[in-house]
Every structure is written in structure tokens, then in C-alpha cells.
Amino acid sequence: MALDSRLEPTVILRPYGAWESPVTAEALAESHVGLDNLRSTDGRLYWTENMPAAGGAIGIFGLDAGGGAAVLSPAGTNVRSRVHEYGGAPYVVVGGTLYYTQLSDQRLYRLEPGATATVLTPEGFRYADFAPVLGADGSLTALICVREDHGDPRQIRNALVRIPLPPGGAGDVLFDGSDFVAYPRVSPDGRQLAFITWDHPSMPWDATKLQLAQIDGQSLTTPRPLAGADGSESILEPQWDRDGALYFISDRSGFWNLYSWRDEAAHCAYARAAEFAHPLWLLGQANYALLGDGRAVARCGEHGIDGLVLIDLRRGTGRALDLPYVQYAQLTRIDEEHVAMVACSARVPQALVRLNVNTGRTRTVRVASRGLLASDAVSAATPIDFPSAAGRVAHALYYPPVNPLFQAPAEELPPLLALVHGGPTIQASPAYSAAVQFWTSRGFAVVDVNYGGSSGFGRAYRRALEGNWGVVDAEDVIAAAEYLGRTGRIDPLRTAISGGSAGGYTVLVALSTSDVFHAGADYYGISDITALAQDTHKFESRYVDSLIGPLPEAQAIYDSRSPLQHLDGFTAPLIVFQGADDPVVPPNQSARMVDALRARGAPVAYLLYPGESHGFRKPANIIRSLQAELSFYGQVFGFKPADKLPPLVIENLAPQL
């Protein structure tokens, strides 16, 4: 193709979608590393990260004598808990000894330095969120943790248990008086245990209780609720300070803010119309670190973008720390001057960062993955607000197509890929994402929608989906595409929508109820809500009660909002991806939708991955999914990707003119 004479000689004129990109599917899968579960023990940092070279297995890492990262868990180990299926907080380190849960059997293991791992617990149980119990001499005597009993698959039981050490065992039940428990935290004097509880049909972002019990030898006294007893607030992340004060996060003000419990009352430690927490999908969330000198460092999210604030807990004042990041997680105290965290910026990959809170100086300890793009080749998120149905204002992050080596013809507008996050109670983040850059560097515009019901904008916005799942989310995603079309930023005839899990459900709803999108990618989405309510795991088994309504009273609404009941609306081509071992959204949700569309002669493609659960972790499957989705859009929108892609057959797709 001839170059436009107005362009620099190195810039190639080529249609949107057909640009060459260094963010290949292979490179993205190889760099698909997530840093998580950051902890500081005796001044040493530990964390988990997934290892693409080990098939996506998760290892425990620490810093070696030279300051480099070293994997500490045994070769062949996959450190991951399946409590609540999503897991989180799968290990603890005490005195240099690792205690961790292994994915394959969910049993608890002990690994002493230089030794071989030994198993501590029997099969049939899952463990996570560990709190050490120390004896009078400072030695470890037990672990208190969350245990999920799967002895009877029809009646899974969650409890706080005490695992005596060194012998181990299944654990002695300390508390099992609620459907769910989390965050067991022992007071500095070892005499009290704080934790949170919640019951069906609430989710932990709806209503939880902060409980306090006395530790009486090897048992607990009857706990008393300190906050949340009336079911009106979501309480998260209790932490004890060195002076014995108990801190926690509550959304009683309309935003998740930091509180303390002193003198038999709750006091707001720092009031702000901002979010200091995320929804508790994964155990072990750590949004603030107490420094032990009357100060705390906390993440503070406003309008979907994080900042970091240094709080004077005695005065209730705070000072923003000016750092070049837009997302923070896993804050942990190293000493009175230093904290560590997992931080993300808009233009470079996730990193483990050490911060001196007095000077504001940072040091990067570990980078999650190599950067695949130069800074000027990264498409950074622009927050947008736009009108939606019923007078609502919704939020999204817009990414224009960016590739310094390519430019599209002047008369052409880019195709749009609308991303729909899962949950649905989570949020889209402006942090650098190689998955987003995969599309923008090829010439796609991307919009990542924080529809009504998303977190990050306060409790009222988070509750906008109550009773309205399948309505508000779809309306807001549709409105985002229409808004970008009206403002001339995208080609309204080449719009695609992609999402996973609850986001996949919204993809199916949007395609079946409107003609705004001309292609869709559904990753393990929900097609039949009634079947989901009957088949899914305990943690989410009553989630739909608040999103739609309880059964059987709301059966008619379940039917009306299930995409399987609206097959007449499917005219746009659809590609479906599914893990064969998914316990959260069982494979029959995808299989039934694909079979129904095939029977109607609708254009569809289907990829089923044996051995994959909820979300794909094997590099080969991540690669295949990206390549297939790109090939799919190329065939539907009539452009030829620059990548060498394996064949993809879209059944019943009409030939492109």
C-alpha cells in the first residue's frame, strides 16, 4: 500500500484493525503475570505471582540476599486457595516458615527453610486467610483461619478454625454461627479475635458484621457484634494497631471509609467521599497499612481512580501522596517509615513498590512483566461520563487507537470494542493493561464501562443494579457505544462487545435486546439465570436474590432476563469461550446458548477448553482466545489482521461483500 505523502516516511497507512503490533497473543500470555498477596514479615517481603513458564501456576516469592526475586514454594506447587472458589490469602509466613494451600488438594502445607514440605491437614477441606497465634515465648502455637468444609457437597460449611501446631489436623471449630467468615485478626496481646461475618442472601459488599470475641485458651467466648448488626453497612478489613485500637472499613457514610473502635464506639478516622476498599471477591484484601505511630497509609479511590493518602489517625486529617500510579492494592507495613504495595500506572505494567512515607520516595522492587510498548505507544485511559437511560449518568474509560507506526485513512473511523467487567460488583481500572493495548495498538478504540452497579463510585451507585441486573448494565454499555458514535470517535457500524462471567451475561443481553453492537465475544457468560441460581457455588448462590429477586417469587423476571429466552434478538455474530471445569458458571450455560443459536442458523463460533476453570490461566488457551477473537472481528468487520492467525470457522456467517 502506498504511503500518504503527508505522513512521515516511517508511518504506514493501513485500515484500523490491520495494524501490526508488538503486543502479540504470545507476548501477552508470556507477560500475563499478576503480583498479589503481598505481606511483610520481620521486615521481609513475600508475595505470590503466577508463572507462565509453569503453565500459569502460582508461586510464593521473596527477595533473596541480592535483592532479586526468588520463588520459595516447591517446584510443581500451585499456591492457590479455592475458598469461595475465588480464593485469596492462600499463605502465611511465620519465622521464615511458609504455610500454604495447594490448589490440587486444597490441603495446608508447611515448608521450613531448607526442608521438604509436609502436609498438615486432611482432604475434604479448603483453607485461607491465616492469623498466627503465638505463645508466651513468641513461638507459633496455632493458626486461626477460614475453613470451608466440602465433606458434603450439598451443604458446604464455612467456619473459623484453630489448627494446632506442629501436629496440624483439620482444625478445631472456633465459630460457625454464620454462612461466611473472613479476616480473623488476633489482637497484639493475643487475648482477642476480631473478624467479619455475613449471611445469605447478602454479599460482603451488601451487609457484614464486625465481631469481637475473647480468646479463652483453645476456644472463643461468644462473639459480640461491634458494628453492622442492623444489616445496613458493609464492613471490611479489621486491623489491630500496636496500641490495641481496632480499625476497620465501613461504608455507613455512603463510601467505604476508615473507622476505629475505641471507648465502646466507632469513630471515623478520616472522612472523605471516596472509596477505601474494593468488594471482597478475594480474601485478604489489604487497602490500608497502620504504621504503629498514630499514622496510616491508605488507598483512596475517587471517580474510579486511586490515590494514596497518609492519615493522621489522632487528628483525623490526611495528606495525599503524589505518586505516578492510578491503582493500589495489598498495602503492607514494613516499619514506621516504609510500606510496600502493588501499584499500577496508566502506561507501565504492575509493580511491587516500596515507599518511604516521610520523604515520598519510592523504589520498584519487582515488575510484574516486561513492557511490550514504549510509553508513547500506550493508549492511556480517559475517564468519560455520559448520559444513559432513565436520566442516569454512567462512567467509563475510553482508550483511543494508538500505534506510532500506523495511521488509518483520513475518512475512516475506528471499530469499537466495548469491554464489560465481571462481578458485576467490581470496576474497570485505568491501570495499564496489556490486554487493552492488544486492541488499541491494532487500531481499535476501546471503552471499558463502569455501568451502574460497579464499585468505585460509592454505595448508592453500587446498588443501582439491585433488582435491575440485565437492565441497567446493558443500558449503560449500549449508551457508551451510542455516545462515542455521536461524538464521532468510533464507527457505529463496526461495534463489538466483549465480557466475561457477569460481563458475558451483559454481552448476551445487549446482543439480544438491541442492534447497537454488530459482534460479540462471550467469555463463560450466563444464558439462563434460573439454572445459574441452581447450579453455582455457595458464595454466589444467593447473589441473584439482590440482583433480580428471590425464587420462586421472581421466576417471571428470571425468565424475561435470560438471554436464552430472547433468541429472536440475536442477529449479530457471537463467539463463545468456556472452561470445561468452571464451577462458577457451569459449561452448560455456554453450551445451551451455542446449541440454540446453531439450531436457528445464527452466526456463532465456540471454543471449549478442558482443564480450565473460571478464567483462563494456561498460556496456550489465553493465546488461542485472543487470536480467535481477533480473527472473529476481522471476518465480521471485513479487515485482514496483520497477525498470522490459526483458522477460525464462524458457523453461518454470511460472506463479506
Steps between C-alpha positions, in 0.01 A plus 500: 500500500637842406586745773303819539743777396387710794626243750848446635682233297493254790122519544302243306149564376285198578135444605408486866522146634772404252791671678801294604561490874777376728227402746453157348282236663815303581676800656192587701464144635870491590466831684174400668641528851303633794658605830273434797477404867784732601607460863781630719638271770793606718576771244518256209256512211312199366244482222342269245521515125388273222771342289422467126797266449339265755167497320362792701564340841530741795812508716603673821785742444741691725812707463833320505822631656578700187161669492370291212173309493520130579224241498473338843223246452599156373521428128174359368296673771205722415429723801134588475200466729153423370307632800199676343647356173682832446743445789749760614739510801629145437809516721666648806866525602603466866866500602610421146273195476236495226149368556303481178203343324563295187248519217493130411376373837429822698691359796724716719877446475797611709837576343794578726815654348713233336248224570234307310138609520280301736121478494308618809133448420280220361313504171149635462568848637618833357702757695583871465552830685739392774567674833795377712448425870819543704588356836641690797852440368409633154494158336222404260242278671212503250346658193150642504351506151194471280410138425250383242372145560417314179432164663138528386488682162132572557567686825831684496586646839722800573660555839787654688727224624813463709768271356740397778869493414714309446262200474243661270165335435172609346466781754285557808192709428507834679198658331247370248200714580472670161499402135835669438799625697812695407788706638583321828741738673662442841559800728858595591462355850362173361181523703242608240394398153328736257336371183211570264196289421210508257201286410299415194356671304746786564831527321794648694457835320135511614501429874762358735558505876817579690526243780722495806567199723733424788755225447454255785777245475421296192147636452312827464242665718170582332580783258319832517433720198673835520354638177267394221245326723210675324606379154541850362873513428784308342794463737838375382860455606531522878856574616649543846741785563793464738317695772212250498260715299291315243456651154263397222344626177127574477274654237248637753562852363430393143868437430741241639695711753739415783364472858637413842334328795587678823316553827222266390417709194592532134680816393574609145877517468494702178183611323502539124257443212730234362533122506763346727417141401399271218223238514618187683521253213844381611591441863788693650430836341738757655403860431683676784806453716529616861848636564486451878573864581155651469504510120363288219550484124188420300382470143233754420292456186314794348305479174650159433865612534714425806716734699705436813450697821704525821257528792561648844275269700495721810390814317290343226691685228666373187760601245505372143823334391589610149601180323474404131248220547128459439435178692624363833450168677651275765642771724727361772709663773875440499584738786389842628647670195439253221214317338486278195217461255399372161467811285396557140543800275321583178798431272721229654428154643408424859784520752582425860604834648669598827410848631663722761193680636706785647691593186258369235784316329419168337705203387374237259563158649345281232335566164225258407599470137711659233346795323385412151463861386693823529325760712396708196345191341268433796139606480423653842149501641288813485210498750168590339154561641203460270120504512318170527141382534258644757714812542796315647860609453736206450877476496763340279864505398566581135816386319563638149693292247873572528792367297778744397588287198154496344220731400162430346356675195364843589140410417496188720381477859627225729299194601392496865552224753282555807630308802261388773658408833383202700370482851283690426605675823856599408640784290701570189843640580708761313818303582718384214360183347682309229164346410358846419816599311465183291197666340593869499840431341320325212269793435200434722343759725417344836248607761507327840166573660431558869128446468254558783576237762876539469710571806728800533228766502335453839232277646206662318656445157599147601138424591361628171493141371283368782194353332629632167766253383462450128345846469724776638827332404389437142349849467821664617726299268269572207493869597882509505520373141228742387675791671832424331321469168325835542824673590673365188762287673402158365334337201146419620471224239803314636430462869579190704435411863708263711475383860547207735281336764243764604651713223431215260138505614480872418650425158219252432232736631628793292515289184153353553322825584659762274668545162773738620771232498589313183714227657546350843748290698360312799750355748325246727189717521157421642217413264243355744476678835277238660749226419780716640317546831460123525847395383753755623718481810407597855662844506284632215201270534278781636669789319222515245245557779613861518587541132159378379290356782445184704361180356231390443335842536713658227489208254332706228776762525769231485344371179460843346864590565657173387655537153390146414144634501583769241653305215304702243711801591830339400605624160862602566770232481609359837816320613487307829790387722453260791704303753383141524562484877336830599313466835384864504330516159459135402575406137134426426436876506712543186415166339124562508538848350726376221274206420195727488670747265624221277149361475378841383777537243650799683872578448695351791840358594576299815827418679490263800816452707544177700673551833413870528289640779348847543745720312775359282849451643676270255709706257396287201133576566560870556684512167231307317222719641664827397583373154150363451333821616718707265431266208130515583486880484706502180255267329192686629626855433684423178863579583803272480703489823876533460549201732545147379193340653382139517180422309171590665169384359199718575199286429227661287694822441384675185783574252643852514430706187 
